[in-house]
Amino acid sequence: MIPDPPVSLWPDPEALGPVTDLYQLTMMAGYIAIGRDRDRASFELFIRRLPKNRVYLVFAGLEQAIGDLLRLRFSSEQVEEIRRWPIFRTIAPPFFEALEAFRFEGDVWSVPEGTVVFPGETLLRVEADLPHAQLVETFLLSSLGYPTLVASKAARIVGAAAGRPVYDFGARRGHGPHAGFLAARSSYIAGFAGTSHVEAARRLGIPAFGTMAHSWVQAFVTEAEAFEAFAQVFPGATMLLVDTYDTLAGVRQAAAIEPAVRAIRLDSGDPLELSYRSRAILDELGRHEVKIFASGDLDEFEIARLVRHEAPIDAFGVGTELITSKDAPALSLVYKLVELNGVGRIKLSPSKRTYPMAKQVFRSRDATGRFAGDHVTCADESAEGEPLLVPVVREGKLVAPLPGLDAIRDHCRAQLESLPNRLREPEAEPDYAISYSDALEAEADRLGLH
Amino acid sequence: MIPDPPVSLWPDPEALGPVTDLYQLTMMAGYIAIGRDRDRASFELFIRRLPKNRVYLVFAGLEQAIGDLLRLRFSSEQVEEIRRWPIFRTIAPPFFEALEAFRFEGDVWSVPEGTVVFPGETLLRVEADLPHAQLVETFLLSSLGYPTLVASKAARIVGAAAGRPVYDFGARRGHGPHAGFLAARSSYIAGFAGTSHVEAARRLGIPAFGTMAHSWVQAFVTEAEAFEAFAQVFPGATMLLVDTYDTLAGVRQAAAIEPAVRAIRLDSGDPLELSYRSRAILDELGRHEVKIFASGDLDEFEIARLVRHEAPIDAFGVGTELITSKDAPALSLVYKLVELNGVGRIKLSPSKRTYPMAKQVFRSRDATGRFAGDHVTCADESAEGEPLLVPVVREGKLVAPLPGLDAIRDHCRAQLESLPNRLREPEAEPDYAISYSDALEAEADRLGLH
């Protein structure tokens, strides 16, 4: 008898409720047991510290987070199984009924997706009944942190490329097979020109980009034969990978192919030297129109070096460094209770302090339109500048349709163009002013923050 | 009118075919177009280099990878959309028909999940028709690389904890909401005692672990009130987080609670000093049975330091460092064509060389049963030691049921116990011998590798 394949371990998108930490459920059970489940809570999401090498961040992941939040459910089967866990043996039926009946019915305010943001300022606020606002913590953090990490890394890479298109090649190096999809979307928001990820391209309308692997070349007796075959199958879209055996010989080989190749790809060795030598060979053979594409362990520092030395490279492919945000693979994104039944709440743990009260963030610009500083206030204060947080969900329903991917990308481009020059270089140091209103400082003082 | 929530961006587990790089499809189209689609190919998966701080790796993710591989399909809708992409405009119908008809019908050999492995040795081999063996590359790399990274990091952490239980708290810091599930499974294989991830615990039968967040304490007027309420709701399972305001005052508070608490959790500050001082307070108050649990940015180096100083900590929770494999967030896992129609193939790109031919790996042990070295041979050679690669899939069907999670975990424990002592410390240097058979070297010479 042939064994069945292992069951799928993908989540059911209609039953994502238990994609959370157990303590969210124990606290929910607790609040229900002591009759605190209709307390009204405000939780805020913010970043504690800039990751290594970052001087600003690009907020991303909101569309998927909100969609999943509004669909968040527990199936009967999930609830029945959780009910049997020893930790819940003292818990009365109303908790389990509440899980089965769960729908997110609170409000969400958020900074729009694609916005440039900084640590210490509120990015998103959930206002809901205490157990519901608490329950969604893990889900929101895991849905928003990674896209924000990737979009922030991607913005640096796009900046370093100085106008040359950059493509996402990260799918194989993602933390699991879903990360590639999220990274394709996040990097496109931050200005990448396209992705190699077929499903992301198909579902999100991102330009798909792909050429050939070394294995194509290896599958033929000679490199020339491999190149000829590819050019016959994809006339007009022929991009040849030239480094399977000897890179410069590969360039000569590619230049000789008919119908004419569009581009060559360099994937190993020093791209600065190889791009100059490849360009010289192509030009010498009259192939001025053939473009040079570089990939292989590139990051923003290497791309900036290539651009500084005017390497004749027309486009870049970035994989590992983008999709793992390799120099800074974690973001200190947190979600904290700031207000309960209209009263400010804080936490005092060493180096983990938070400001109380529901907040708004106002961004000022200088005379040239560049970002000049952010001012954090209580939600009901007004101040100069543009308020960053806007209502997204009210009583569990979208306030307005969320922007499409291209609108998010346009917003992000405008945001990045408004960055002060001092924050633009890969080597820039953190230097952006965040201030807090007098009312917020007074409330913090009152609760013992200072 | 209330807008609909954004559509789900989760993948359809029954249509994961396009979760791949575009070049896998262009090459498949190419092989079909030139009549090479029935060539028989062997591709092998291996690790090029040890990541930073790692001296061995734990192979993980096989069960999910194989399950998804055997379910890999393209829906009609996906194929119809891909067909309209400009790059495929010169491609004849047989390619699109092949996508719609795609089923993985090849063979897979693999090292069992939970096995200790090293760079430069074959971990998995796919033997199939050339376009099919090629197509699954991206999927296999993204399905196996991340679990292997996490299991490898987890094994180091478990080793450093020297018998104290360690729990996975990483869900919120994963690269997207699915990474937490994969990390819970991978860390459990490598010896973690449980996870905070509810859905991973439920579906995989991993012990679930959870306490309370700071927000629970903040939701009450006093810490004492917060602790009392929790103890009433969870008598017998009360673990109290003591660092919301003042850690040592929190410990005194916790010690006074009735019914008696089981444990306290320290989540900030220096866990070495705080654990000693907390233990002293608990003992002074006669609460000898109350355990101390530590969490908060722990990694294997910090845990080793705490263990070395005999910190009175009974268990650890590890989040960010585990789930992002923060010191080494990427693995140089690759999938290379090694044999085509019975003939060896290689790639010569600088620093990316591969050995040709389908291979087997034989592992020797010393007189005490510890791993003494691995010997890589052609698949049809025999050698001393235990052959690591076993048949898993034959003609698209499982050869035998895959082991369950506890069996994988037991296998992993036995593997880790067989590591030479010199590879066990967090600061160990790479030092393990991999050799290649004369036949393999001769074949490599013939193809120009040396």
Interface residues (C-beta under 8 A of the other chain):
Chain A: I2 P3 D4 P5 P6 V7 S8 L9 W10 P11 P13 L16 P18 V19 T20 D21 L22 Y23 Q24 L25 T26 M27 A29 G30 Y31 A33 I34 R36 D39 A41 F43 E63 Q64 I66 G67 D68 L70 R71 Q78 E81 I82 W85 P86 I87 T90 I91 L130 Q134 E137 T138 F139 L141 S142 S143 G145 Y146 P147 L149 F169 A171 R172 R173 G174 H175 G176 P177 H178 A179 G180 F181 L182 R185 S196 H197 V198 E199 A201 R202 R203 L204 A208 F209 G210 T211 M212 A213 H214 S215 W216 V217 Q218 A219 A229 F230 Q232 V233 F234 P235 G236 A237 D243 T244 Y245 D246 T247 D267 S268 G269 T320 T324 S325 K326 P329 A330 L331 L333 K336 L337 L340 R345 I346 K347 L348 S349 P350 S351 K352 K397 L398 A400 P401 L402
Chain B: I2 P3 D4 P5 P6 V7 S8 L9 W10 P11 P13 L16 P18 V19 T20 D21 L22 Y23 Q24 L25 T26 M27 A29 G30 Y31 A33 I34 R36 D39 A41 F43 E63 Q64 I66 G67 D68 L70 R71 Q78 E81 I82 W85 P86 I87 T90 I91 L130 Q134 E137 T138 F139 L141 S142 S143 G145 Y146 P147 L149 F169 A171 R172 R173 G174 H175 G176 P177 H178 A179 G180 F181 L182 R185 S196 H197 V198 E199 A201 R202 R203 L204 A208 F209 G210 T211 M212 A213 H214 S215 W216 Q218 A219 A229 F230 Q232 V233 F234 P235 G236 A237 D243 T244 Y245 D246 T247 D267 S268 G269 T320 T324 S325 K326 P329 A330 L331 L333 K336 L337 L340 R345 I346 K347 L348 S349 P350 S351 K352 K397 L398 A400 P401 L402
